Amino acid sequence: METTQKRYYRAKEVAEFLGIALSTVWLYAKQGKLTPKKLSSRVTVFEVSEMNSLIQSIE
């Protein structure tokens, strides 16, 4: 069985992954720390690679 890693996370998944509140995810997007990508009017995602870069910059 082949496992594939997700390239994009929804805001809730980002919050869980980073251990932060959902409101902080949107604050980071507003501050330019994360770049939201709109897939539709109700679906916004964030790149996993960008989240990893954010973690590395904090450490």
PyMOL Python script that loads the backbone (N, CA, C, O; Angstrom):
from pymol import cmd

cmd.read_pdbstr("""\
ATOM      1  N   MET A   1       0.834  -1.184   0.000  1.00  0.00           N
ATOM      2  CA  MET A   1       0.000   0.000   0.000  1.00  0.00           C
ATOM      3  C   MET A   1       0.884   1.255   0.000  1.00  0.00           C
ATOM      4  O   MET A   1       1.796   1.381   0.818  1.00  0.00           O
ATOM      5  N   GLU A   2       0.613   2.149  -0.895  1.00  0.00           N
ATOM      6  CA  GLU A   2       1.416   3.359  -1.016  1.00  0.00           C
ATOM      7  C   GLU A   2       0.817   4.477  -0.170  1.00  0.00           C
ATOM      8  O   GLU A   2      -0.390   4.717  -0.204  1.00  0.00           O
ATOM      9  N   THR A   3       1.675   5.158   0.592  1.00  0.00           N
ATOM     10  CA  THR A   3       1.195   6.286   1.394  1.00  0.00           C
ATOM     11  C   THR A   3       1.594   7.583   0.709  1.00  0.00           C
ATOM     12  O   THR A   3       2.727   7.740   0.254  1.00  0.00           O
ATOM     13  N   THR A   4       0.665   8.489   0.645  1.00  0.00           N
ATOM     14  CA  THR A   4       0.952   9.790   0.045  1.00  0.00           C
ATOM     15  C   THR A   4       0.804  10.854   1.110  1.00  0.00           C
ATOM     16  O   THR A   4      -0.123  10.824   1.919  1.00  0.00           O
ATOM     17  N   GLN A   5       1.722  11.786   1.095  1.00  0.00           N
ATOM     18  CA  GLN A   5       1.683  12.871   2.060  1.00  0.00           C
ATOM     19  C   GLN A   5       0.910  14.040   1.454  1.00  0.00           C
ATOM     20  O   GLN A   5       1.074  14.365   0.278  1.00  0.00           O
ATOM     21  N   LYS A   6       0.075  14.660   2.263  1.00  0.00           N
ATOM     22  CA  LYS A   6      -0.724  15.779   1.784  1.00  0.00           C
ATOM     23  C   LYS A   6       0.160  16.986   1.510  1.00  0.00           C
ATOM     24  O   LYS A   6       1.115  17.245   2.243  1.00  0.00           O
ATOM     25  N   ARG A   7      -0.161  17.722   0.453  1.00  0.00           N
ATOM     26  CA  ARG A   7       0.573  18.952   0.133  1.00  0.00           C
ATOM     27  C   ARG A   7      -0.091  20.167   0.756  1.00  0.00           C
ATOM     28  O   ARG A   7       0.551  21.193   0.980  1.00  0.00           O
ATOM     29  N   TYR A   8      -1.385  20.043   1.033  1.00  0.00           N
ATOM     30  CA  TYR A   8      -2.142  21.174   1.559  1.00  0.00           C
ATOM     31  C   TYR A   8      -2.944  20.760   2.782  1.00  0.00           C
ATOM     32  O   TYR A   8      -3.442  19.638   2.863  1.00  0.00           O
ATOM     33  N   TYR A   9      -3.061  21.676   3.729  1.00  0.00           N
ATOM     34  CA  TYR A   9      -3.891  21.467   4.918  1.00  0.00           C
ATOM     35  C   TYR A   9      -4.944  22.562   4.991  1.00  0.00           C
ATOM     36  O   TYR A   9      -4.702  23.700   4.588  1.00  0.00           O
ATOM     37  N   ARG A  10      -6.108  22.208   5.505  1.00  0.00           N
ATOM     38  CA  ARG A  10      -7.138  23.204   5.816  1.00  0.00           C
ATOM     39  C   ARG A  10      -6.709  23.922   7.092  1.00  0.00           C
ATOM     40  O   ARG A  10      -5.818  23.448   7.797  1.00  0.00           O
ATOM     41  N   ALA A  11      -7.331  25.055   7.397  1.00  0.00           N
ATOM     42  CA  ALA A  11      -6.935  25.870   8.550  1.00  0.00           C
ATOM     43  C   ALA A  11      -6.976  25.083   9.856  1.00  0.00           C
ATOM     44  O   ALA A  11      -6.081  25.219  10.690  1.00  0.00           O
ATOM     45  N   LYS A  12      -7.996  24.271  10.037  1.00  0.00           N
ATOM     46  CA  LYS A  12      -8.113  23.483  11.270  1.00  0.00           C
ATOM     47  C   LYS A  12      -6.958  22.498  11.404  1.00  0.00           C
ATOM     48  O   LYS A  12      -6.434  22.300  12.501  1.00  0.00           O
ATOM     49  N   GLU A  13      -6.558  21.881  10.296  1.00  0.00           N
ATOM     50  CA  GLU A  13      -5.441  20.945  10.317  1.00  0.00           C
ATOM     51  C   GLU A  13      -4.126  21.668  10.606  1.00  0.00           C
ATOM     52  O   GLU A  13      -3.255  21.131  11.291  1.00  0.00           O
ATOM     53  N   VAL A  14      -3.985  22.884  10.084  1.00  0.00           N
ATOM     54  CA  VAL A  14      -2.789  23.694  10.349  1.00  0.00           C
ATOM     55  C   VAL A  14      -2.691  23.977  11.845  1.00  0.00           C
ATOM     56  O   VAL A  14      -1.621  23.839  12.438  1.00  0.00           O
ATOM     57  N   ALA A  15      -3.804  24.372  12.449  1.00  0.00           N
ATOM     58  CA  ALA A  15      -3.830  24.675  13.880  1.00  0.00           C
ATOM     59  C   ALA A  15      -3.407  23.455  14.698  1.00  0.00           C
ATOM     60  O   ALA A  15      -2.612  23.573  15.631  1.00  0.00           O
ATOM     61  N   GLU A  16      -3.939  22.290  14.349  1.00  0.00           N
ATOM     62  CA  GLU A  16      -3.581  21.061  15.064  1.00  0.00           C
ATOM     63  C   GLU A  16      -2.117  20.705  14.847  1.00  0.00           C
ATOM     64  O   GLU A  16      -1.428  20.307  15.787  1.00  0.00           O
ATOM     65  N   PHE A  17      -1.641  20.844  13.623  1.00  0.00           N
ATOM     66  CA  PHE A  17      -0.259  20.511  13.273  1.00  0.00           C
ATOM     67  C   PHE A  17       0.732  21.395  14.020  1.00  0.00           C
ATOM     68  O   PHE A  17       1.747  20.911  14.522  1.00  0.00           O
ATOM     69  N   LEU A  18       0.434  22.697  14.092  1.00  0.00           N
ATOM     70  CA  LEU A  18       1.338  23.648  14.736  1.00  0.00           C
ATOM     71  C   LEU A  18       1.083  23.787  16.237  1.00  0.00           C
ATOM     72  O   LEU A  18       1.890  24.386  16.948  1.00  0.00           O
ATOM     73  N   GLY A  19      -0.029  23.241  16.721  1.00  0.00           N
ATOM     74  CA  GLY A  19      -0.348  23.353  18.141  1.00  0.00           C
ATOM     75  C   GLY A  19      -0.769  24.756  18.535  1.00  0.00           C
ATOM     76  O   GLY A  19      -0.446  25.223  19.627  1.00  0.00           O
ATOM     77  N   ILE A  20      -1.493  25.430  17.644  1.00  0.00           N
ATOM     78  CA  ILE A  20      -1.954  26.797  17.894  1.00  0.00           C
ATOM     79  C   ILE A  20      -3.467  26.853  17.718  1.00  0.00           C
ATOM     80  O   ILE A  20      -4.084  25.903  17.234  1.00  0.00           O
ATOM     81  N   ALA A  21      -4.051  27.968  18.112  1.00  0.00           N
ATOM     82  CA  ALA A  21      -5.492  28.158  17.958  1.00  0.00           C
ATOM     83  C   ALA A  21      -5.824  28.473  16.500  1.00  0.00           C
ATOM     84  O   ALA A  21      -4.981  28.969  15.753  1.00  0.00           O
ATOM     85  N   LEU A  22      -7.051  28.180  16.114  1.00  0.00           N
ATOM     86  CA  LEU A  22      -7.503  28.463  14.756  1.00  0.00           C
ATOM     87  C   LEU A  22      -7.398  29.959  14.444  1.00  0.00           C
ATOM     88  O   LEU A  22      -7.038  30.340  13.330  1.00  0.00           O
ATOM     89  N   SER A  23      -7.711  30.795  15.421  1.00  0.00           N
ATOM     90  CA  SER A  23      -7.618  32.246  15.202  1.00  0.00           C
ATOM     91  C   SER A  23      -6.177  32.683  14.927  1.00  0.00           C
ATOM     92  O   SER A  23      -5.950  33.655  14.207  1.00  0.00           O
ATOM     93  N   THR A  24      -5.204  31.966  15.499  1.00  0.00           N
ATOM     94  CA  THR A  24      -3.793  32.283  15.261  1.00  0.00           C
ATOM     95  C   THR A  24      -3.396  31.939  13.833  1.00  0.00           C
ATOM     96  O   THR A  24      -2.564  32.626  13.241  1.00  0.00           O
ATOM     97  N   VAL A  25      -3.976  30.892  13.275  1.00  0.00           N
ATOM     98  CA  VAL A  25      -3.712  30.537  11.868  1.00  0.00           C
ATOM     99  C   VAL A  25      -4.108  31.712  10.978  1.00  0.00           C
ATOM    100  O   VAL A  25      -3.350  32.110  10.093  1.00  0.00           O
ATOM    101  N   TRP A  26      -5.295  32.264  11.215  1.00  0.00           N
ATOM    102  CA  TRP A  26      -5.771  33.386  10.401  1.00  0.00           C
ATOM    103  C   TRP A  26      -4.970  34.651  10.677  1.00  0.00           C
ATOM    104  O   TRP A  26      -4.792  35.471   9.776  1.00  0.00           O
ATOM    105  N   LEU A  27      -4.479  34.830  11.913  1.00  0.00           N
ATOM    106  CA  LEU A  27      -3.613  35.965  12.230  1.00  0.00           C
ATOM    107  C   LEU A  27      -2.303  35.849  11.454  1.00  0.00           C
ATOM    108  O   LEU A  27      -1.826  36.831  10.886  1.00  0.00           O
ATOM    109  N   TYR A  28      -1.720  34.643  11.431  1.00  0.00           N
ATOM    110  CA  TYR A  28      -0.491  34.423  10.666  1.00  0.00           C
ATOM    111  C   TYR A  28      -0.715  34.697   9.183  1.00  0.00           C
ATOM    112  O   TYR A  28       0.165  35.237   8.512  1.00  0.00           O
ATOM    113  N   ALA A  29      -1.882  34.331   8.670  1.00  0.00           N
ATOM    114  CA  ALA A  29      -2.196  34.596   7.266  1.00  0.00           C
ATOM    115  C   ALA A  29      -2.270  36.108   7.027  1.00  0.00           C
ATOM    116  O   ALA A  29      -1.767  36.610   6.022  1.00  0.00           O
ATOM    117  N   LYS A  30      -2.894  36.817   7.948  1.00  0.00           N
ATOM    118  CA  LYS A  30      -3.016  38.275   7.825  1.00  0.00           C
ATOM    119  C   LYS A  30      -1.645  38.950   7.899  1.00  0.00           C
ATOM    120  O   LYS A  30      -1.396  39.937   7.206  1.00  0.00           O
ATOM    121  N   GLN A  31      -0.757  38.413   8.742  1.00  0.00           N
ATOM    122  CA  GLN A  31       0.583  38.970   8.917  1.00  0.00           C
ATOM    123  C   GLN A  31       1.536  38.554   7.798  1.00  0.00           C
ATOM    124  O   GLN A  31       2.644  39.083   7.706  1.00  0.00           O
ATOM    125  N   GLY A  32       1.125  37.621   6.952  1.00  0.00           N
ATOM    126  CA  GLY A  32       1.968  37.172   5.858  1.00  0.00           C
ATOM    127  C   GLY A  32       2.902  36.030   6.218  1.00  0.00           C
ATOM    128  O   GLY A  32       3.763  35.664   5.417  1.00  0.00           O
ATOM    129  N   LYS A  33       2.752  35.459   7.406  1.00  0.00           N
ATOM    130  CA  LYS A  33       3.593  34.331   7.806  1.00  0.00           C
ATOM    131  C   LYS A  33       3.173  33.048   7.103  1.00  0.00           C
ATOM    132  O   LYS A  33       4.000  32.168   6.866  1.00  0.00           O
ATOM    133  N   LEU A  34       1.891  32.939   6.770  1.00  0.00           N
ATOM    134  CA  LEU A  34       1.342  31.824   5.999  1.00  0.00           C
ATOM    135  C   LEU A  34       0.554  32.407   4.831  1.00  0.00           C
ATOM    136  O   LEU A  34      -0.084  33.452   4.964  1.00  0.00           O
ATOM    137  N   THR A  35       0.600  31.732   3.691  1.00  0.00           N
ATOM    138  CA  THR A  35      -0.110  32.206   2.513  1.00  0.00           C
ATOM    139  C   THR A  35      -1.327  31.325   2.245  1.00  0.00           C
ATOM    140  O   THR A  35      -1.181  30.163   1.865  1.00  0.00           O
ATOM    141  N   PRO A  36      -2.521  31.869   2.441  1.00  0.00           N
ATOM    142  CA  PRO A  36      -3.719  31.080   2.158  1.00  0.00           C
ATOM    143  C   PRO A  36      -3.960  30.970   0.658  1.00  0.00           C
ATOM    144  O   PRO A  36      -3.710  31.918  -0.086  1.00  0.00           O
ATOM    145  N   LYS A  37      -4.440  29.823   0.218  1.00  0.00           N
ATOM    146  CA  LYS A  37      -4.799  29.618  -1.187  1.00  0.00           C
ATOM    147  C   LYS A  37      -6.273  29.245  -1.235  1.00  0.00           C
ATOM    148  O   LYS A  37      -6.688  28.241  -0.655  1.00  0.00           O
ATOM    149  N   LYS A  38      -7.061  30.058  -1.927  1.00  0.00           N
ATOM    150  CA  LYS A  38      -8.503  29.814  -2.027  1.00  0.00           C
ATOM    151  C   LYS A  38      -8.774  28.828  -3.146  1.00  0.00           C
ATOM    152  O   LYS A  38      -8.419  29.067  -4.300  1.00  0.00           O
ATOM    153  N   LEU A  39      -9.408  27.715  -2.793  1.00  0.00           N
ATOM    154  CA  LEU A  39      -9.799  26.733  -3.792  1.00  0.00           C
ATOM    155  C   LEU A  39     -11.211  27.017  -4.294  1.00  0.00           C
ATOM    156  O   LEU A  39     -11.543  26.745  -5.448  1.00  0.00           O
ATOM    157  N   SER A  40     -12.027  27.566  -3.410  1.00  0.00           N
ATOM    158  CA  SER A  40     -13.383  27.976  -3.763  1.00  0.00           C
ATOM    159  C   SER A  40     -13.795  29.050  -2.756  1.00  0.00           C
ATOM    160  O   SER A  40     -12.996  29.461  -1.915  1.00  0.00           O
ATOM    161  N   SER A  41     -15.033  29.495  -2.848  1.00  0.00           N
ATOM    162  CA  SER A  41     -15.474  30.562  -1.940  1.00  0.00           C
ATOM    163  C   SER A  41     -15.477  30.119  -0.477  1.00  0.00           C
ATOM    164  O   SER A  41     -15.415  30.956   0.423  1.00  0.00           O
ATOM    165  N   ARG A  42     -15.550  28.815  -0.237  1.00  0.00           N
ATOM    166  CA  ARG A  42     -15.622  28.322   1.137  1.00  0.00           C
ATOM    167  C   ARG A  42     -14.449  27.438   1.546  1.00  0.00           C
ATOM    168  O   ARG A  42     -14.415  26.942   2.672  1.00  0.00           O
ATOM    169  N   VAL A  43     -13.491  27.236   0.650  1.00  0.00           N
ATOM    170  CA  VAL A  43     -12.370  26.342   0.952  1.00  0.00           C
ATOM    171  C   VAL A  43     -11.050  27.081   0.762  1.00  0.00           C
ATOM    172  O   VAL A  43     -10.727  27.552  -0.329  1.00  0.00           O
ATOM    173  N   THR A  44     -10.296  27.168   1.861  1.00  0.00           N
ATOM    174  CA  THR A  44      -8.973  27.780   1.848  1.00  0.00           C
ATOM    175  C   THR A  44      -7.986  26.769   2.399  1.00  0.00           C
ATOM    176  O   THR A  44      -8.271  26.094   3.388  1.00  0.00           O
ATOM    177  N   VAL A  45      -6.822  26.660   1.763  1.00  0.00           N
ATOM    178  CA  VAL A  45      -5.796  25.711   2.199  1.00  0.00           C
ATOM    179  C   VAL A  45      -4.456  26.422   2.353  1.00  0.00           C
ATOM    180  O   VAL A  45      -4.261  27.542   1.879  1.00  0.00           O
ATOM    181  N   PHE A  46      -3.543  25.735   3.030  1.00  0.00           N
ATOM    182  CA  PHE A  46      -2.194  26.238   3.252  1.00  0.00           C
ATOM    183  C   PHE A  46      -1.212  25.139   2.868  1.00  0.00           C
ATOM    184  O   PHE A  46      -1.476  23.959   3.098  1.00  0.00           O
ATOM    185  N   GLU A  47      -0.068  25.525   2.277  1.00  0.00           N
ATOM    186  CA  GLU A  47       0.930  24.538   1.856  1.00  0.00           C
ATOM    187  C   GLU A  47       1.679  23.981   3.061  1.00  0.00           C
ATOM    188  O   GLU A  47       2.089  24.729   3.948  1.00  0.00           O
ATOM    189  N   VAL A  48       1.851  22.672   3.083  1.00  0.00           N
ATOM    190  CA  VAL A  48       2.580  22.011   4.162  1.00  0.00           C
ATOM    191  C   VAL A  48       4.030  22.482   4.184  1.00  0.00           C
ATOM    192  O   VAL A  48       4.591  22.696   5.259  1.00  0.00           O
ATOM    193  N   SER A  49       4.640  22.645   3.018  1.00  0.00           N
ATOM    194  CA  SER A  49       6.041  23.077   2.963  1.00  0.00           C
ATOM    195  C   SER A  49       6.220  24.459   3.593  1.00  0.00           C
ATOM    196  O   SER A  49       7.245  24.728   4.220  1.00  0.00           O
ATOM    197  N   GLU A  50       5.237  25.325   3.430  1.00  0.00           N
ATOM    198  CA  GLU A  50       5.307  26.658   4.028  1.00  0.00           C
ATOM    199  C   GLU A  50       5.190  26.572   5.557  1.00  0.00           C
ATOM    200  O   GLU A  50       5.840  27.329   6.278  1.00  0.00           O
ATOM    201  N   MET A  51       4.370  25.659   6.035  1.00  0.00           N
ATOM    202  CA  MET A  51       4.242  25.464   7.489  1.00  0.00           C
ATOM    203  C   MET A  51       5.557  24.959   8.063  1.00  0.00           C
ATOM    204  O   MET A  51       5.966  25.387   9.142  1.00  0.00           O
ATOM    205  N   ASN A  52       6.218  24.056   7.356  1.00  0.00           N
ATOM    206  CA  ASN A  52       7.512  23.540   7.814  1.00  0.00           C
ATOM    207  C   ASN A  52       8.543  24.651   7.864  1.00  0.00           C
ATOM    208  O   ASN A  52       9.354  24.696   8.789  1.00  0.00           O
ATOM    209  N   SER A  53       8.529  25.552   6.887  1.00  0.00           N
ATOM    210  CA  SER A  53       9.447  26.683   6.875  1.00  0.00           C
ATOM    211  C   SER A  53       9.190  27.612   8.061  1.00  0.00           C
ATOM    212  O   SER A  53      10.126  28.134   8.667  1.00  0.00           O
ATOM    213  N   LEU A  54       7.916  27.810   8.382  1.00  0.00           N
ATOM    214  CA  LEU A  54       7.544  28.645   9.520  1.00  0.00           C
ATOM    215  C   LEU A  54       8.075  28.037  10.812  1.00  0.00           C
ATOM    216  O   LEU A  54       8.596  28.754  11.666  1.00  0.00           O
ATOM    217  N   ILE A  55       7.947  26.734  10.960  1.00  0.00           N
ATOM    218  CA  ILE A  55       8.453  26.064  12.169  1.00  0.00           C
ATOM    219  C   ILE A  55       9.958  26.240  12.284  1.00  0.00           C
ATOM    220  O   ILE A  55      10.466  26.526  13.368  1.00  0.00           O
ATOM    221  N   GLN A  56      10.674  26.076  11.186  1.00  0.00           N
ATOM    222  CA  GLN A  56      12.122  26.199  11.205  1.00  0.00           C
ATOM    223  C   GLN A  56      12.575  27.617  11.532  1.00  0.00           C
ATOM    224  O   GLN A  56      13.601  27.805  12.186  1.00  0.00           O
ATOM    225  N   SER A  57      11.815  28.619  11.082  1.00  0.00           N
ATOM    226  CA  SER A  57      12.181  30.009  11.355  1.00  0.00           C
ATOM    227  C   SER A  57      11.960  30.362  12.828  1.00  0.00           C
ATOM    228  O   SER A  57      12.629  31.245  13.366  1.00  0.00           O
ATOM    229  N   ILE A  58      11.020  29.672  13.476  1.00  0.00           N
ATOM    230  CA  ILE A  58      10.735  29.926  14.891  1.00  0.00           C
ATOM    231  C   ILE A  58      11.798  29.273  15.777  1.00  0.00           C
ATOM    232  O   ILE A  58      12.170  29.825  16.813  1.00  0.00           O
ATOM    233  N   GLU A  59      12.280  28.114  15.375  1.00  0.00           N
ATOM    234  CA  GLU A  59      13.242  27.367  16.196  1.00  0.00           C
ATOM    235  C   GLU A  59      14.599  27.992  16.237  1.00  0.00           C
ATOM    236  O   GLU A  59      15.501  27.467  16.890  1.00  0.00           O
TER     237      GLU A  59
END
""", "prot")
cmd.dss("prot")
cmd.show_as("cartoon", "prot")
cmd.util.cbc("prot")
cmd.orient("prot")
